[in-house]
């Protein structure tokens, strides 16, 4: 390290220059769980930086994802070498597939000792998070750290956005910065993703010539609408002018279209046969802002019914290249939607007024409360102040059918299916947008992967309602086992876990409900609370019985 006594007081360090880069990109909130390799970095933070402590790195990354989703900008994560990075990689899968801009900064041992594989050294650090990041690097010299962090911030936010990873040896921060590092804070990158006029006319002709067109919308549409709400308007106009059925792409991480719009037809079930059958009869299917398609259930079949043509417009070149069928266009989704909404011919047919689609409430169960009844109660109290996070995989298809979602950024679901998303992402959303009430529905199995997020929620007093949809087991896996014809699988039931005591132990008020009426009363009370609340909502178990 550089001896502080040998440095001029006015000489900037690598840390000084790096913090200027972070400030320029609005990354002054840091989510982390500190270790020894990170101490020189954390000790030099200015008063304008805020450090949000999480007790486990998966929770740390999840909080950062929620914060980035709420703010629309990149979030800064600080992890501890290889061990902390490994702990956070489960949550990193969600950020990767959800195109969430995260800058993951990992501490490294003293530079000259890494090759010795000293304690807490991360040999080949840049290889560790692959392939879950779009850019990963450990600078070859201390003087290249600020430039690397500038590149990381720009990589994270340039389409397709996503997480990036930078490993920095702990003795780099005190080294002198380069004078030209002052230029880094002024950098920007612009992507001009407009379609040429000839392509716009060609796609318009195809859509105008379709007898029964459909739109399949994905998370890039909602993400764009968070920044510019007119994107939602353009999506509705395009659907109305074409009189098209609108579907949400399989495994939706966001809701890209109002569920109350009369053209809304629900979520595509994530299986090859299910998607093919649902799109059968549509001669032209325009996929906007989504992969074609991210299947989950194994349903071997032909991808498309005869006569179905698929056109995909995405901001992600990799989504375009990996698709097994259809024509793909890489372009800015917001611009493409606006262009096509203006250029297509209005067929003059409407299915009803906007907002006229009724979200139905499920019938009451005689055996006990069901998961869909939980959703019905949430919908009874929906308003513009609420944002939903869903990690109840048994309800992923029901959610957008049962709750009014009619504005950008109102619904969030894990992009990769990795458990541990719900609690920390809800917390990050609350930190990023404290004016909103964040309601997270989380399965009892999923909750155990991110439960320590309750500690940070209690410490910060976030406006979050954690609803544990408790069916006493891994309900989604039980459903898969039944469909796959392998019903006798061990380890799918959990028994009774006392989430009320666990929450209270972390400092979060909690209650347990077993009926729809009890849950309704508890949820009403939670909506009036000033801080976090947990409700253990007991529903019919994976064995068809209510948890004792």
C-alpha positions in Angstrom: 0.0 0.0 0.0 1.0 3.6 -0.4 2.3 5.3 2.8 -0.2 8.1 3.5 2.7 10.3 4.7 4.3 10.2 1.3 1.2 11.6 -0.5 0.3 15.2 -1.2 -2.9 16.1 0.6 -4.4 17.1 -2.8 -3.5 13.8 -4.6 -6.5 11.7 -5.4 -6.5 8.0 -4.7 -8.0 5.2 -6.7 -10.8 5.2 -4.1 -11.5 8.9 -4.6 -11.7 8.5 -8.4 -13.9 5.4 -8.0 -16.3 7.1 -5.7 -16.7 10.0 -8.2 -17.6 7.4 -10.8 -20.3 5.9 -8.5 -21.6 9.4 -7.8 -21.9 10.2 -11.5 -24.1 7.1 -11.9 -26.2 7.7 -8.8 -24.8 4.7 -7.0 -24.5 6.1 -3.5 -26.5 3.4 -1.8 -24.4 0.2 -1.2 -25.9 -3.1 -0.3 -23.4 -5.4 1.4 -22.2 -7.8 4.1 -18.7 -6.6 4.9 -15.5 -8.7 5.2 -11.9 -8.0 5.8 -11.0 -7.5 2.1 -13.6 -4.8 1.8 -12.7 -2.7 4.9 -10.3 -0.2 3.1 -13.1 0.5 0.6 -15.8 0.9 3.1 -13.7 3.0 5.5 -13.2 5.6 2.8 -16.8 6.2 1.8 -18.0 9.8 2.0 -20.9 11.0 4.1 -23.1 11.0 1.0 -22.9 7.2 0.7 -25.4 4.9 2.4 -24.5 1.4 3.4 -27.4 -1.1 3.8 -26.4 -4.1 5.8 -27.8 -7.6 5.0 -26.9 -10.7 7.0 -26.5 -13.0 4.1 -25.2 -12.3 0.6 -28.2 -13.8 -1.2 -30.3 -11.3 0.7 -27.9 -8.5 -0.1 -28.1 -9.2 -3.9 -31.9 -9.5 -3.7 -32.3 -6.2 -1.9 -30.1 -4.6 -4.6 -32.2 -6.1 -7.3 -35.4 -4.7 -5.7 -33.7 -1.3 -5.3 -32.7 -1.3 -9.0 -36.2 -2.3 -10.1 -37.7 0.6 -8.0 -35.2 3.3 -9.1 -34.6 2.2 -12.7 -30.9 2.8 -12.2 -27.9 0.6 -11.4 -27.5 -0.7 -7.9 -24.1 -1.2 -6.2 -23.4 -4.4 -4.3 -20.4 -5.1 -2.1 -19.5 -8.8 -1.6 -16.7 -10.6 0.2 -14.3 -12.3 -2.1 -15.1 -15.7 -3.4 -17.1 -16.9 -0.4 -19.5 -13.9 -0.4 -19.8 -14.0 -4.1 -20.7 -17.6 -4.1 -23.4 -17.0 -1.4 -24.9 -14.3 -3.6 -24.9 -16.2 -6.9 -28.3 -17.8 -6.2 -29.9 -14.4 -6.3 -27.6 -13.3 -9.1 -29.5 -15.7 -11.4 -32.6 -13.6 -11.0 -30.8 -10.4 -11.8 -29.2 -12.0 -14.9 -32.4 -13.3 -16.5 -34.4 -10.3 -15.3 -31.9 -7.9 -17.0 -31.5 -6.0 -13.7 -28.5 -3.6 -13.7 -26.3 -4.4 -10.8 -22.6 -3.6 -10.2 -21.2 -6.3 -8.0 -17.9 -5.1 -6.4 -16.0 -7.9 -4.7 -13.1 -7.5 -2.4 -9.8 -9.3 -3.2 -6.8 -10.1 -1.1 -3.6 -7.9 -1.3 -2.7 -8.0 -5.0 0.8 -9.6 -4.7 -0.5 -12.5 -2.5 -3.4 -13.7 -4.7 -1.2 -16.1 -6.7 -0.1 -17.7 -3.4 -3.7 -18.6 -2.7 -3.6 -16.9 0.6 -6.6 -16.9 2.9 -9.5 -15.1 1.3 -7.8 -14.8 -2.1 -10.0 -15.4 -5.1 -7.9 -17.0 -7.8 -9.4 -16.3 -11.3 -11.9 -14.1 -9.6 -13.5 -12.9 -12.9 -14.4 -16.4 -13.8 -16.4 -17.0 -10.6 -19.7 -15.5 -11.5 -19.8 -16.6 -15.2 -22.2 -17.0 -16.9 -24.5 -15.0 -14.7 -23.0 -11.6 -15.5 -22.6 -9.8 -18.8 -19.2 -8.4 -17.9 -16.6 -9.6 -15.3 -13.1 -8.4 -14.7 -10.3 -7.9 -12.2 -8.2 -4.9 -13.3 -4.6 -5.8 -14.2 -3.4 -2.8 -12.3 -4.6 -0.5 -9.5 -4.6 2.5 -11.8 -7.2 0.8 -14.1 -9.7 0.3 -11.3 -11.7 3.5 -11.8 -11.9 3.0 -15.6 -13.0 -0.6 -15.0 -15.8 0.5 -12.6 -16.9 3.1 -15.2 -17.1 0.4 -17.8 -19.0 -1.8 -15.4 -21.6 0.9 -14.7 -22.1 1.5 -18.4 -22.2 -2.2 -19.2 -24.8 -2.8 -16.5 -27.1 -0.1 -17.9 -26.5 -0.5 -21.7 -29.1 -2.7 -23.3 -29.5 -5.5 -22.7 -29.0 -4.4 -19.1 -27.8 -6.8 -16.5 -25.4 -7.5 -13.6 -21.7 -7.1 -13.9 -18.8 -8.1 -11.6 -15.6 -6.4 -10.6 -13.0 -7.8 -8.2 -10.6 -5.3 -6.7 -7.6 -6.1 -4.5 -7.8 -4.4 -1.1 -4.5 -2.5 -1.5 -5.5 -0.9 -4.8 -7.8 1.7 -3.1 -4.9 3.7 -1.6 -2.9 3.9 -4.8 -2.7 7.2 -6.7 -5.3 7.8 -9.3 -4.6 9.0 -12.8 -5.3 12.7 -13.6 -7.5 11.6 -16.6 -9.8 9.7 -14.2 -11.7 13.0 -13.9 -13.0 12.3 -17.4 -14.8 9.1 -16.3 -17.6 10.9 -14.5 -18.6 12.7 -17.7 -19.0 9.5 -19.8 -22.2 8.2 -21.2 -23.4 5.6 -23.7 -26.4 5.9 -26.0 -27.9 3.1 -28.0 -29.8 4.1 -31.1 -32.1 1.2 -31.6 -34.6 2.5 -34.1 -35.8 0.4 -36.9 -35.2 1.6 -40.5 -38.2 2.8 -42.4 -38.1 -0.2 -44.8 -38.3 -2.7 -41.9 -41.0 -0.7 -40.2 -43.2 -0.8 -43.3 -42.5 -4.5 -43.8 -43.6 -5.4 -40.2 -46.6 -3.1 -40.5 -47.7 -4.9 -43.7 -47.4 -8.2 -42.0 -49.5 -7.1 -39.0 -52.1 -5.3 -41.1 -52.5 -8.5 -43.2 -53.0 -10.8 -40.2 -56.5 -12.3 -39.8 -56.1 -13.1 -36.1 -53.0 -11.4 -34.7 -51.7 -11.7 -31.1 -49.3 -9.8 -29.0 -47.0 -11.5 -26.5 -45.4 -8.9 -24.2 -42.5 -9.4 -21.9 -40.5 -7.7 -19.1 -38.7 -5.2 -21.4 -42.0 -3.5 -22.1 -42.8 -3.0 -18.4 -39.2 -1.9 -17.6 -39.4 0.7 -20.4 -42.8 1.8 -19.2 -41.4 2.5 -15.7 -39.1 5.1 -17.3 -41.8 6.3 -19.7 -45.4 5.5 -19.0 -46.4 6.3 -22.6 -45.0 2.8 -23.5 -48.0 1.3 -21.7 -50.3 3.6 -23.8 -48.5 2.5 -27.0 -49.0 -1.2 -26.1 -52.7 -0.6 -25.6 -53.1 1.4 -28.8 -51.4 -1.3 -30.8 -53.6 -4.0 -29.3 -56.7 -2.0 -29.9 -55.9 -1.0 -33.5 -55.1 -4.6 -34.4 -57.9 -6.0 -32.2 -55.2 -8.4 -31.0 -55.3 -10.8 -28.1 -52.6 -9.9 -25.6 -50.7 -12.5 -23.7 -48.0 -12.1 -21.1 -44.8 -14.1 -22.0 -44.3 -17.3 -20.0 -42.8 -17.0 -16.5 -43.5 -13.3 -16.3 -41.0 -11.3 -14.2 -43.1 -8.1 -14.7 -46.6 -7.3 -15.9 -46.3 -5.5 -19.2 -50.0 -4.8 -19.9 -53.0 -3.9 -17.7 -54.8 -7.0 -16.5 -58.1 -5.0 -16.7 -57.8 -4.3 -20.4 -60.4 -6.2 -22.5 -57.8 -7.5 -24.9 -55.8 -9.1 -22.0 -55.9 -13.0 -22.3 -53.6 -13.9 -19.4 -50.2 -15.6 -19.0 -48.9 -18.2 -21.4 -48.3 -21.5 -19.5 -44.5 -22.1 -19.7 -44.5 -25.4 -21.7 -43.9 -26.0 -25.4 -47.3 -27.7 -25.9 -49.2 -25.2 -23.8 -47.8 -22.2 -25.6 -48.4 -23.9 -29.0 -52.0 -24.7 -28.2 -52.7 -21.3 -26.8 -51.3 -19.5 -29.8 -52.9 -21.9 -32.3 -55.3 -20.0 -34.5 -53.3 -16.8 -34.4 -51.7 -16.4 -37.8 -49.2 -13.7 -36.7 -47.8 -13.5 -33.2 -45.7 -10.4 -32.3 -43.4 -11.0 -29.3 -42.3 -7.7 -27.8 -39.6 -7.4 -25.2 -39.4 -11.1 -24.4 -37.6 -14.3 -25.3 -39.3 -16.8 -27.5 -39.9 -18.5 -25.2 -38.6 -19.2 -21.7 -40.2 -22.6 -21.1 -40.2 -24.4 -17.8 -42.5 -27.5 -17.9 -41.2 -30.2 -20.2 -44.0 -30.8 -22.7 -42.5 -32.2 -25.8 -44.3 -31.0 -28.9 -43.8 -29.0 -32.1 -43.2 -25.4 -31.2 -45.9 -23.9 -33.3 -49.1 -25.0 -34.9 -49.1 -24.9 -38.7 -49.9 -21.4 -40.0 -48.5 -19.5 -37.0 -45.8 -16.9 -37.8 -43.8 -15.4 -35.0 -41.9 -12.1 -35.1 -39.8 -11.2 -32.1 -38.6 -7.6 -31.2 -36.2 -7.6 -28.4 -33.4 -5.4 -26.9 -31.4 -8.5 -26.1 -29.2 -9.8 -29.0 -28.7 -13.1 -27.1 -32.5 -13.6 -26.8 -32.7 -13.1 -30.5 -30.0 -15.5 -31.4 -30.9 -18.3 -29.1 -34.6 -18.5 -30.1 -35.5 -21.9 -31.8 -38.0 -20.4 -34.2 -39.4 -17.2 -35.7 -37.9 -14.0 -37.0 -36.1 -11.7 -34.6 -35.4 -8.0 -34.7 -33.0 -6.4 -32.2 -34.3 -2.9 -31.6 -35.4 -0.5 -28.8 -38.8 -1.9 -27.6 -40.3 1.4 -26.6 -39.5 3.0 -30.0 -40.7 0.0 -31.9 -44.0 -0.1 -30.0 -44.6 3.6 -30.7 -43.8 3.2 -34.4 -46.0 0.2 -34.9 -48.9 1.7 -32.9 -48.8 4.7 -35.1 -48.3 2.9 -38.4 -50.7 0.0 -38.2 -54.2 0.3 -39.7 -57.0 0.8 -37.1 -59.5 -2.0 -37.7 -62.2 0.0 -35.9 -63.1 -2.9 -33.6 -62.9 -2.7 -29.8 -63.6 -5.4 -27.3 -64.8 -3.0 -24.7 -63.7 0.1 -22.8 -60.3 0.1 -21.1 -60.5 -1.2 -17.6 -63.7 -3.2 -18.4 -62.2 -6.7 -17.9 -63.4 -8.1 -14.6 -60.9 -9.7 -12.3 -63.0 -12.5 -10.8 -62.8 -13.7 -7.2 -62.4 -17.4 -6.5 -65.1 -19.4 -4.7 -64.5 -20.0 -1.0 -63.2 -23.4 -0.1 -65.0 -25.5 2.5 -61.8 -27.3 3.6 -59.8 -24.1 4.4 -58.3 -21.0 2.8 -56.7 -21.4 -0.6 -53.8 -19.5 -2.1 -56.2 -17.9 -4.6 -58.3 -16.6 -1.8 -55.2 -14.9 -0.4 -54.9 -13.2 -3.8 -58.6 -12.2 -3.7 -58.1 -10.5 -0.4 -55.1 -8.6 -1.8 -57.2 -7.5 -4.8 -60.0 -6.3 -2.5 -57.6 -3.7 -1.2 -55.6 -2.8 -4.3 -54.7 0.8 -4.8 -52.0 3.0 -6.5 -49.7 2.9 -3.4 -49.2 -0.9 -3.6 -46.4 -2.8 -5.4 -46.5 -6.6 -5.5 -43.7 -9.0 -5.2 -44.6 -12.7 -5.9 -42.6 -15.7 -4.9 -45.4 -18.2 -4.6 -44.6 -20.5 -7.5 -47.9 -22.3 -7.0 -49.7 -19.1 -7.8 -47.5 -17.7 -10.6 -50.2 -18.2 -13.3 -53.1 -17.1 -11.0 -51.5 -13.9 -9.8 -52.1 -11.8 -13.0 -55.5 -13.3 -13.4 -56.7 -12.5 -9.8 -55.2 -9.0 -9.1 -55.7 -5.7 -10.8 -52.2 -4.8 -12.2 -52.7 -1.6 -14.3 -49.5 0.5 -14.1 -45.8 0.0 -14.8 -43.6 -1.5 -12.1 -46.5 -2.8 -10.1 -45.6 -6.6 -10.2 -42.3 -8.4 -9.8 -41.5 -12.2 -10.0 -38.1 -13.9 -10.1 -36.7 -14.4 -13.6 -34.8 -17.6 -13.0 -36.9 -19.5 -10.5 -34.2 -19.5 -7.9 -35.7 -19.3 -4.4 -34.9 -16.5 -2.0 -36.1 -13.7 -4.2 -39.3 -12.4 -2.5 -38.3 -11.0 0.9 -35.1 -9.2 0.0 -36.4 -7.9 -3.4 -39.4 -6.5 -1.6 -37.1 -4.8 0.9 -35.0 -3.3 -1.8 -38.1 -2.0 -3.6 -39.2 -0.4 -0.4 -35.8 1.2 0.1 -35.8 2.5 -3.5 -39.3 3.8 -3.4 -40.3 4.5 0.2 -43.6 6.1 -0.9 -45.0 2.7 -1.9 -46.3 -0.1 0.2 -44.5 -3.3 -0.9 -46.6 -6.5 -0.5 -44.6 -9.7 -0.9 -46.4 -13.0 -1.2 -43.8 -15.7 -0.4 -44.2 -19.5 -0.1 -43.2 -21.0 3.2 -40.5 -23.0 1.3 -39.1 -19.9 -0.4 -39.2 -17.8 2.7 -36.5 -19.8 4.4 -34.0 -18.8 1.7 -34.3 -15.1 2.4 -35.7 -14.9 5.9 -32.8 -12.8 7.3 -34.0 -9.9 5.1 -36.5 -9.4 8.0 -33.6 -8.1 10.1 -32.8 -5.3 7.7 -36.5 -4.5 7.3 -36.9 -4.1 11.0 -33.7 -2.0 11.3 -34.8 0.4 8.5 -38.6 0.4 9.3 -39.5 -0.3 5.7 -43.1 -0.2 4.5 -43.3 -3.8 3.6 -46.0 -6.5 4.2 -44.6 -10.1 4.0 -47.4 -12.6 3.4 -46.2 -16.2 3.9 -48.5 -18.3 1.9 -48.0 -21.4 4.1 -49.0 -24.7 2.5 -46.5 -26.6 4.7 -44.4 -27.8 1.8 -43.0 -27.3 -1.6 -46.3 -27.0 -3.4 -44.9 -26.3 -6.9 -42.7 -29.3 -6.7 -45.6 -31.5 -5.7 -47.5 -30.3 -8.7 -44.5 -31.1 -11.0 -44.2 -34.5 -9.4 -47.8 -35.2 -10.1 -47.6 -34.1 -13.8 -44.4 -36.1 -14.2 -46.0 -39.2 -12.8 -43.6 -39.5 -9.9 -45.8 -38.7 -6.9 -43.8 -40.4 -4.1 -41.0 -37.9 -3.7 -39.3 -37.3 -0.3 -38.6 -33.9 1.1 -41.7 -32.1 -0.3 -43.4 -31.5 3.0 -42.1 -29.1 5.7 -44.4 -29.5 8.6 -45.1 -26.5 10.9 -42.6 -23.7 10.9 -43.3 -20.9 13.4 -42.8 -17.9 11.1 -44.5 -15.6 13.7 -41.8 -16.3 16.3 -39.0 -16.1 13.6 -40.3 -12.7 12.4 -40.7 -11.4 16.0 -37.1 -12.5 16.7 -35.9 -10.3 13.9 -38.0 -7.4 15.2 -40.9 -7.6 12.7 -44.5 -7.7 14.1 -46.3 -10.8 13.0 -49.5 -12.8 13.2 -50.9 -16.1 12.0 -54.2 -16.5 10.1 -56.1 -19.7 9.1 -59.3 -18.3 7.5 -60.1 -15.7 4.8 -61.7 -13.5 7.4 -58.7 -13.6 9.7 -56.4 -12.9 6.8 -58.5 -10.0 5.6 -58.5 -8.4 9.0 -54.7 -8.9 9.4 -54.0 -7.5 6.0 -56.2 -4.4 6.6 -54.2 -3.7 9.8 -50.9 -4.3 8.0 -51.8 -1.7 5.4 -52.1 0.9 8.1 -48.8 0.1 9.8 -45.8 2.4 9.5 -43.2 -0.4 9.3 -42.8 -4.0 8.3 -45.4 -6.6 9.1 -45.4 -10.4 8.5 -48.6 -12.4 8.1 -48.4 -16.2 8.2 -51.3 -17.1 6.0 -52.1 -20.8 6.4 -53.6 -22.3 3.3 -54.5 -25.8 2.2 -51.4 -27.9 2.4 -49.6 -29.9 -0.3 -51.5 -32.9 1.1 -54.8 -31.1 0.7 -55.2 -30.4 4.4 -54.8 -27.2 6.4 -51.5 -26.9 8.3 -52.1 -27.7 12.0 
